[in-house]
Each structure stands twice: as C-alpha cells, then as structure tokens.
C-alpha cells in the first residue's frame, strides 16, 4: 500500500532540508572544535638576536661599551666612540660613582666570618677571574661579582663548604646586572663539579638579593680604571689627527695597548688580594695605571690621566703603589701567563730594580 504522503511534491525536499540542517550542525561543531583539537605549534624558543635585529637595538649593542674591559684592545673606531662618550658623560658618571664609592666599599668584610679566611677569598677570586674570561664576560662584571660577594660576607656568615657557591652566584647576579647574556646555571654548576644543586643556587641568589636590599650596582675597580685610561687618551691626538697609518700613531697605539693591558692585569691581582680592600677602588685604579707606566719605562706625564679626580693622600697613594709593585714581583709566574713576552720582560725587569 502506497501512502499519499510519498506522492506529495513537498515530501522529499522536507527530508533533504532536515538532512542538510543536520550536516550543517555537524560541520559547525567540527569547525568550532578544530582549533582545540589540532593545536598549532608555537615556536617559543626565539633567539635574542632576531628580536634585537627587529627592533634595531643590535646596532647599539655592537658598539663598544664604555666599561668594556673584556677585550685586550679596541679598534680605532671603537676607541673614538669611547673618547666621545668620555667627553660628554665621563665627568658626570665619575662624580656619581665617586660619591657612592665609600657606601659600597667594605674594607673589613671578613671581620665577622668564622670560617672564611683571606686565603680562601684569594683562592676563590683567583678562580673567578679565569671563569669570567671563559664565559667572555667583562672585567666590570668580575669586579661587580667580587663586590657583591664582599658585601654579602659583611652581613652574613658563610660556611667554608658553601663559599664556592657564593662566588658563582655572585657572578651570575653580576652578569644579569651588566651583561647582555648571562651564563646558564648548569654551566656554573658544572664548573663546581656539580657539588651544588640548582635549588641551592637559586635560594642563595634570593638570599643575596634580600641581604643587599636588591642594590646590586656599585662603583667598581673596572670603572675607575677605564675612566683613568680615557682621561689619559683624551689628551692625545685622535687617529684622524695623527694619521692612522703613520709610524708615530701606530707606535703610540701599541704603547697604549701595552700600558692598559698591564694595568688591567695588576688590577686583577689586587682584586684577589684581601690586603688591597683597605684602599678605595679609585685609588687602586689610579696607582695601577701609574705603576704600569713606570714598569714599561714610559716617561710621559701622568697629569692628564688623573684630571678630574680629587687629590689622594700622598702617603696612602705611595703606600698603595709600593704594595702593588710588591704584588707584581711576587706574582711573576702568573704575569708570565697573563701577559705577552715583551710586556712581561719589561715589567719584571723594572719591577726588580
């Protein structure tokens, strides 16, 4: 028996419409669920170089830093940029750092340490110096790490078996303060033969920040040394004035590199010696540059390299310079590894006289 409804002309379209609505509803559900079911891959690990190149900051970072003491020397263009910075902002920056120098300098940081001795501090700082060079960090970063460590030692007692952990943690904090890239925690712990855990380092990092009230930046030996170097080079003719290819300009540039390199090595030795904590960083930097000129038998006047500085006590300055000279003579083997042959020969021959 055939039903009359099947013969009506609107029966089939009604079924088709109902099926189309069902298909549309299913398609809508599939479309709405597809972004949740199939997640797009997100590339979270973006290199910092690409981010900097997009914003144009990499052009500024490619220039030499005013306190970039990590390299042995700079090119003529980079040195000209340093001198330009010094002419515009050198005196202002020096005044700010000099006013805060006594506030951040603690000459007796080991007075309340029952287990940490000056010999242990010397070993740790002597180890941190090649470590910061291994990671290609600046000398400013190394000096700031020692300053952070000394200020923490002045307020908190540290066990002898945790002293190395304090050194690498201070280096990590200093690199975060002054560097673009900081070493990985795993790399720092690897240099300690994995004697400490990541949790211990992070806990000590938080403790240092609390003890120092988050005041990490401080006037350092590296800043005052660079300032004295720029003061001395500001009085000399620029490479454009003297002629970049002339023999006299090349001779003067080579002499300046030798002098500055020796002054930095002397400052590294004084940084590890606890006896030099009694001298302010500005005095130690000035005496180290004076001593480097004397040891390299350069008779050029030093008045230009010390312009803008307040006059130090003559007795204290003479004492600091004599102690630096004694320090150089006692560390002859170390200087032979740190300096080139010609610089080391001239330095040690004059130091023993």
C-alpha positions in Angstrom: 0.0 0.0 0.0 1.4 3.3 -1.0 0.9 6.3 1.2 -0.3 9.6 -0.1 2.5 11.5 1.6 5.1 9.9 -0.6 3.4 11.3 -3.6 3.2 14.8 -2.4 5.8 17.1 -4.1 7.0 18.7 -0.8 7.9 15.4 0.9 11.3 14.8 -0.5 12.5 18.4 -0.1 11.5 18.3 3.6 13.7 15.3 4.2 16.6 16.9 2.3 16.3 20.1 4.3 16.3 18.2 7.5 19.4 16.3 6.5 21.1 19.5 5.3 20.4 21.1 8.7 21.9 18.1 10.4 25.0 18.3 8.2 25.4 22.0 8.8 25.2 21.5 12.5 27.8 18.8 12.4 30.1 20.9 10.2 29.6 23.9 12.6 30.6 21.7 15.5 33.7 20.4 13.6 34.7 23.9 12.7 34.4 25.1 16.3 36.3 22.2 17.7 39.0 22.1 15.2 41.2 24.8 16.8 41.0 23.0 20.1 41.7 19.5 18.7 44.5 20.5 16.4 46.8 22.9 18.2 49.2 24.9 16.2 52.8 24.6 17.1 54.2 27.6 18.8 57.9 28.5 18.4 58.6 29.8 21.9 62.4 29.5 21.7 63.2 32.6 19.7 66.8 33.8 19.6 67.5 37.1 21.2 69.5 38.1 18.1 66.3 38.1 15.9 64.4 40.2 18.5 67.2 42.7 18.7 67.6 42.9 14.9 63.8 43.6 14.5 63.9 46.5 16.9 67.3 47.9 15.8 68.9 47.6 19.2 71.6 45.3 17.9 73.3 48.3 16.2 73.7 50.0 19.5 74.9 46.8 21.2 77.5 46.2 18.5 79.3 49.4 19.7 81.9 49.1 22.4 80.6 49.6 26.0 82.1 52.5 28.0 83.3 50.0 30.6 84.0 47.1 28.2 87.2 45.8 29.7 86.9 42.2 28.5 89.0 42.7 25.3 92.6 43.4 25.1 92.2 46.4 22.9 89.7 48.2 20.8 89.8 49.4 17.2 90.3 53.0 16.2 86.5 53.5 15.6 85.6 51.9 18.9 88.2 53.9 20.8 86.9 57.1 19.2 83.5 56.2 20.4 84.8 55.7 23.9 86.5 59.0 23.8 83.3 60.7 22.6 81.4 59.1 25.4 84.0 60.2 27.9 83.9 63.8 26.7 80.1 64.0 27.1 79.4 61.9 30.1 82.7 61.0 31.7 82.8 63.7 34.4 79.2 63.2 35.3 79.5 59.4 35.6 82.7 59.7 37.6 81.1 62.1 40.1 78.2 59.8 40.7 80.4 56.8 41.1 82.8 58.6 43.4 80.1 59.9 45.6 78.8 56.3 46.1 82.2 54.7 46.4 82.5 54.7 50.2 79.0 53.5 50.6 79.5 50.3 48.6 83.1 49.6 49.7 83.6 47.5 52.8 87.3 47.1 53.7 86.7 44.6 56.5 84.2 42.3 55.0 85.8 39.2 56.6 85.7 40.5 60.2 82.6 38.5 61.1 83.5 35.4 59.2 84.5 32.5 61.5 85.3 30.1 58.6 86.2 32.2 55.5 89.8 33.4 55.6 91.6 35.9 53.4 93.5 32.9 51.9 90.2 31.3 50.9 88.9 34.5 49.4 92.1 34.9 47.4 91.7 31.3 46.0 88.1 31.9 45.1 88.6 35.3 43.4 91.7 33.9 41.6 89.4 31.1 40.3 86.6 33.5 39.3 89.0 35.6 37.1 89.6 32.9 34.5 86.0 31.7 34.9 84.6 35.1 33.8 87.1 35.1 30.9 85.9 31.6 29.9 82.3 33.0 29.6 83.6 36.1 27.8 82.3 38.4 30.5 83.7 41.9 31.0 86.1 42.9 33.7 83.3 45.1 35.1 81.2 42.0 35.6 84.1 40.3 37.5 84.7 43.3 39.8 81.0 43.7 40.5 80.8 40.0 41.4 83.6 40.4 43.9 81.9 43.5 45.3 78.6 41.6 45.7 80.3 38.8 47.4 82.2 41.1 49.8 79.0 43.0 50.8 77.2 39.7 51.5 80.1 38.4 53.6 80.0 41.6 55.7 76.4 40.9 56.7 76.1 37.1 56.7 78.3 34.3 58.0 79.1 31.7 55.3 80.3 28.1 55.8 83.6 27.1 54.1 81.9 24.4 52.1 79.4 26.9 50.6 82.0 29.6 49.7 82.4 28.5 46.1 78.6 28.5 45.7 78.6 32.1 46.9 81.2 33.0 44.2 79.4 31.6 41.3 76.0 33.0 42.5 77.6 36.5 42.8 79.0 36.1 39.3 75.5 35.1 38.0 73.9 38.2 39.6 76.7 40.5 38.3 76.2 39.1 34.7 72.5 39.7 34.9 73.2 43.3 36.0 75.8 44.4 33.4 75.9 41.9 30.6 73.5 41.1 27.7 73.8 37.4 28.1 74.4 35.6 31.4 75.9 32.1 31.8 73.5 29.2 32.4 73.1 27.8 35.8 74.0 24.3 34.6 77.3 25.7 33.2 78.2 27.4 36.5 77.3 24.2 38.5 79.4 22.2 36.1 82.5 24.2 36.9 81.9 23.4 40.5 81.9 19.6 39.6 78.1 19.6 40.4 78.8 19.8 44.1 75.7 22.0 44.5 72.2 21.8 43.1 70.2 24.3 41.1 67.8 24.8 44.1 70.7 25.7 46.4 72.0 28.3 43.9 68.6 29.9 43.4 67.9 30.0 47.2 71.3 31.7 47.8 70.5 34.1 44.9 67.3 35.2 46.7 69.1 35.5 50.0 71.8 37.7 48.5 69.2 40.0 47.0 67.4 40.3 50.3 70.6 41.0 52.3 71.7 43.6 49.8 68.2 45.1 49.5 68.3 44.5 45.7 71.1 47.1 45.4 73.5 45.3 43.0 75.0 48.2 41.1 78.2 49.6 42.7 81.3 51.6 41.8 83.9 49.1 40.8 87.6 49.0 40.1 87.0 48.4 36.4 85.0 51.6 36.1 87.7 53.8 37.6 90.5 52.1 35.7 88.6 52.7 32.4 88.0 56.3 33.4 91.7 56.9 34.1 92.6 55.3 30.8 90.2 57.5 28.9 91.4 60.6 30.7 94.9 59.9 29.5 93.9 59.2 25.9 91.7 62.3 25.7 94.8 64.5 25.8 96.4 62.6 22.9 95.6 63.4 19.3 92.9 61.2 17.7 93.9 58.7 14.9 92.4 61.1 12.3 94.6 64.0 13.6 97.8 61.9 13.9 97.2 59.9 10.8 96.0 56.4 11.2 98.8 54.9 9.1 101.7 57.0 10.3 104.6 55.2 12.3 104.2 57.6 15.2 100.4 56.8 15.5 101.0 53.1 15.3 103.8 53.3 17.9 101.6 55.3 20.3 98.7 52.9 19.9 100.8 49.9 20.6 102.3 51.6 23.6 98.8 52.5 24.9 97.6 48.9 24.5 100.6 47.6 26.4 100.1 50.0 29.2 96.4 49.4 29.5 96.8 45.7 29.3 99.4 45.7 32.1 97.2 48.0 34.3 94.3 45.6 33.9 96.4 42.6 35.0 97.7 44.5 38.0 94.1 45.3 39.0 93.2 41.6 38.6 96.0 40.7 41.1 94.8 43.4 43.5 91.2 42.2 43.3 92.2 38.8 44.7 94.4 40.1 47.5 92.3 41.0 50.6 95.0 43.4 51.8 94.0 45.8 49.0 90.5 46.1 50.3 91.7 48.9 52.6 92.2 51.1 49.5 89.3 52.6 47.6 88.8 51.3 44.1 89.5 54.7 42.6 92.9 54.9 44.4 93.9 51.4 43.4 93.0 52.0 39.7 95.0 55.3 39.6 98.0 53.6 41.2 97.8 50.6 38.9 97.9 52.8 35.9 100.8 54.8 37.2 102.7 51.7 38.0 102.1 50.2 34.6 103.6 53.3 33.0 106.6 53.2 35.3 107.2 49.5 34.7 107.1 49.9 30.9 109.7 52.7 31.1 107.3 55.3 29.7 108.3 58.8 31.0 105.1 60.5 29.8 103.5 62.8 32.3 100.6 61.4 34.2 98.7 64.6 34.9 96.4 64.1 32.0 95.3 60.6 33.2 94.2 61.9 36.6 92.4 65.1 35.7 89.1 65.5 37.5 90.0 63.3 40.4 90.3 64.7 43.9 93.9 64.6 45.3 94.5 61.5 47.3 96.7 61.4 50.3 100.3 61.3 49.2 101.3 58.8 51.8 98.4 56.5 51.1 98.9 56.7 47.4 102.6 55.9 47.7 101.8 53.0 50.0 99.3 51.6 47.6 101.7 51.9 44.7 104.6 50.2 46.6 102.3 47.4 47.6 101.2 46.9 44.0 104.8 46.8 42.9 105.5 44.2 45.6 102.4 42.2 44.4 103.7 42.2 40.8 107.1 40.9 41.9 105.5 38.1 44.0 103.3 37.0 41.1 105.9 36.9 38.3 104.9 33.4 37.2 101.2 34.4 37.0 102.0 37.5 35.0 104.1 35.5 32.5 100.9 33.5 31.7 98.7 36.6 31.5 100.9 39.0 29.5 102.8 38.8 26.3 106.6 38.1 26.3 107.8 41.7 25.6 105.5 43.3 28.2 106.3 40.7 30.8 110.1 41.1 30.2 109.9 45.0 30.5 107.6 44.8 33.5 109.6 42.3 35.6 113.0 43.8 34.8 111.9 47.2 36.0 110.0 45.8 39.0 113.1 44.1 40.3 115.1 47.2 40.2 
